[in-house]
Amino acid sequence: MAIITISRGSFSQGKAVAEKVAEKLGYASVSREILIKASKEFNIPEIKLAKAIHDAPSFWERFSFGRERYVAHIAATILEYFQKDNVVYHGLAGQFFVDDTPHVLKVRILADPEDRIATEMARQHISREQALQQLKDDDYDRRQWSLKLYGIDTGDPQLYDFMLHIQKLTVADAVEIICQAVKSGCFQTTPASQQALDNLALAAKVKAKIVAQYPAATATATEGRVLVHIKAAGVLGAAVEAEIKDLTRQIPGLKEIEVHLIPLTIF
């Protein structure tokens, strides 16, 4: 039992790899479901949200604390899926929220540039030069999206357990390598690693519930108990704590919530 995140660029064969890995292992394959849930939160059609994510980091500036809200809801949704275990996730930002979770295998799929160009040419009915520019723009947009929202460069190899280049390796080869890695034992879920993931998921759910009112708040969880840190004037402490408890009271698994106020600094 494990979780696999597959990071991929456009036309990298990453989607095919992810789906075949899920099929071979009997795991759930998850991708666009995350985006659908986020689109409901922002009341934006999925296709428009997808375009905004890839093409325009400044899109989030149109919303009050749009970046914070989006990241909070994406994190809560992804981690909720991950709690179920036996998941192959090949959507956006999967590896960012589980960097230290032992039973997550993080993979990056790369493709031969000429194969990507040929695919783009055929798909768009454009010249080689146009296809090359389109791919460069798309790669740049994806990287900027990650940097803008998460401060993380998707091209950084340290984010992944390994990177696979679909050129000499085929899709079938990549699937076999990933499946063998999962079966090796080092990525198997343990009670301790599951608890760590449950802690992350609970903290993310709390953050998502309060982010609209308290976008700068942070939350950490330990076995059902959540500690929230928020900047606020001391005189508002009781009211802030009461509101946060009211906003989060229906979250499953939440046993206790404690609010710590960080005094506002006035110059």
N, C-alpha and C positions, 0 to 999 in steps of 0.2 A: 504494500500500500504506500502510495507516494503522490506527490503533486509535481507536475511538469509544466514549466512555463517555456514557451517558445517565442522568442523575439524574431521578427522578420521584417525585411523591407518589402517594397512592392515587387511583385513578380519574382520572388525568391524561392518559390516552391515550399515556403514555410507552412502555408495552410494545408497543402497536400501531406506534408510530413506529419503535422499535428494530427490530422484526421486519421491517418493510417496508424499512427502510434496509439491513439485512443481506441481504434478498432481492434488492434492486435492485443492490447492489454485489457480490453473490456472496461476502459475508463470513460468518463463523460468528456465530451469535447465542448469547450466553452469559448465564445469569442464575442459576437455582437450582442449577446444578451445583456452584457454589462452596459453597453452604449444605449440600449433601449431603455433600461432603467434610469440612466442619467438623463435621457431626453425627456422622460416623464417628469423628473424633478424640475427641470428648467422650462417645461411646457414648450419644447422646441421639437419639430419633426426630426426623426432620427437622421435622415439624410442631410439636413442642414447642420445638425450638430457634428456629424462626421466630417463634413467639409470644413466647418469652423475649427475643429480640433487639429486637422492636418494643415490647413492653409493660413490660418490667421490667429496667432497667439493673442493679438490685441482684441480679438472677439470678446474675451472674458472681461475686458475693461468696460464693456457696456452694462455689465451687471454689478450691482453692489456686492463687493467681495466675491465676484464670480469665480476667480481662481480657487479661493479657499473652499467655497461651496462645492465646486466640481470635484476637487481632489478628495474632499471628505466623503462625498457620496460614492465616488468610484472606489475608494479604499474600502468602505463598508460593504459594498456589493461584492467586490472581488474576494475579500476575506471570508464573507459568508459562503460563497461557493467553495472556497478552499477548505473550509471547516469540514465539508462533506467527504474530503479526501478522494483519492482515485480520480483526479481531474487532470486533463491536459488543457491548459489555457494558452490561446494564441492570439489574444487581443492586445490592446494597448496597455502598457505599464504593469504587466503582471508581476514582474520580478522586483519592482521597486518597493513593494510593501512587505516582502518576505525575505529580505536580504540575509537575515541571520537565522532563518528557520531551517533546521537540519534536514527535514524530509522533503525539501523542494529542490528539484533538479532544474537548473536554469540553463537554457540552451539558446544560442544565437545561430540562425540559419543564414548563410550567405550564398549568393548565386553568381554564376559567371556573368560578367558585364555584357558580353555579346549575346548571351541567351536572353537577358533582360531587355536589351535593345530590340532584338528580333520580336519578342513578345509584344512590346509596346508598339512597334511599327505595325504589326498585324492587327492589333486591337484598335488602334486609332487611325489606321490607314494614312500614315505620315512617313516622311523621309527619315533616314537614319539620323541625320543631324537634329531633326526636330525631336525624335525619340530620345536621343542622348540628352538633349537639353531638358526635356520633360522629366526624365529620371533624375537628373541632377537637382532640378527644382524640388521634386518630390522628396528626395533624400534629405535635402536641406530643410524643407518644411517639417519633416518628421523629427529631425534632430532639434530644431528650434522649438517645436512643440514640447519635447521632453525637457529641454533646458528651461523653457519658460515656466512650465507647470511644476516640475519636480527638481530642477537644478541638476539633472543627471544627463550625461551624454550616452545615448544608446550604443554608440560605437566603442565604448570603453570595455575592453575584454575582461576587466576585473569584475564586471557585473555578472559574468556567466561562469558556469562550471566547465563548459567547453563550447567551441564554435565549430560548426560544420559547413564546409564549402561544397555546394552542389555543383560539381564539375566532373572531377574524376569520381567522386562519390555520387551515386544515384540517390533518388528519393528512397528506394528500398534499402540501400546501404545505411542511410541516415536513420531510418526507422529502426533497423536492426541494432545499430550502435546505441541509440537512446533506450530501447527496450532492455538491452543487456546491461546498461548502466543502472537502470532502475532495479533490475533483478539481482544486482550484485550484493545488495544488502546495506550499503552505506547511505542510501536515501530512503530507507524504510521508516515508516511512522512509528514512533515510540510514545508511551504515555507522556513523557516529559516534553517531547517536541509537539505533541497534540495540544498539551496544556499551554505551551508558549504561543501557539497559533490561536487558541481560544482567547487568550489574553489580548492579543493584537486585535482580534475581531470584535471583542466586546468594547475595547477602547475606541475603535473606529466607529462602532454603532453609536456610542455616546457622542463622539465628536460630530457625527452627521446630524444628530438630533438637535444639537445646540449651535451649530455653525452659523445659522442665519442670524441669531441674536448675538453670538459671541464668536466671531470669526477667528480671533487670535487665541482662543482657548486651546489648551493642550490636555490630553487625557491619557492616562496609563492605567492598566488593569492588572490585577493579580487575583486569580481564582474567584471571580465574581465581585471583587471590590475595586472600585474605580476612584482614582484621584484626579481631580480636575484643577488645573492652574489657570487663573484668569486675572487679567489686570483690571482693577476696579477700585474706586474710592472705598476706604474702610467703612464709611457710614452706610454704604449700600450692601454690605456683606450679607446681612440676613435676607434681604430681598433677592439678591442674586442667587444665593444658595437655594432659596425656595423655588425660584423659577427654574433653575437647572434640574432640581429634583422632580418638578412637575413635568418638564419636557421629557425626561428619561424614565419615568416610572413604569412604563409598559414594555421596556426592553427585556426580552427573555434572558435569564441567566444573571441579571444584575441584582446582586444581594445588598450592596451598600455603595453609596456615593459620597465622597468627601470633597468639599470645595475649598481650595486655598486661594486667597486673594493676594495678588502681587500689587503692592501700593503703586498708584500712579505717581510718576515723577513730574513735577511742575517746575519749569525754569522761569 
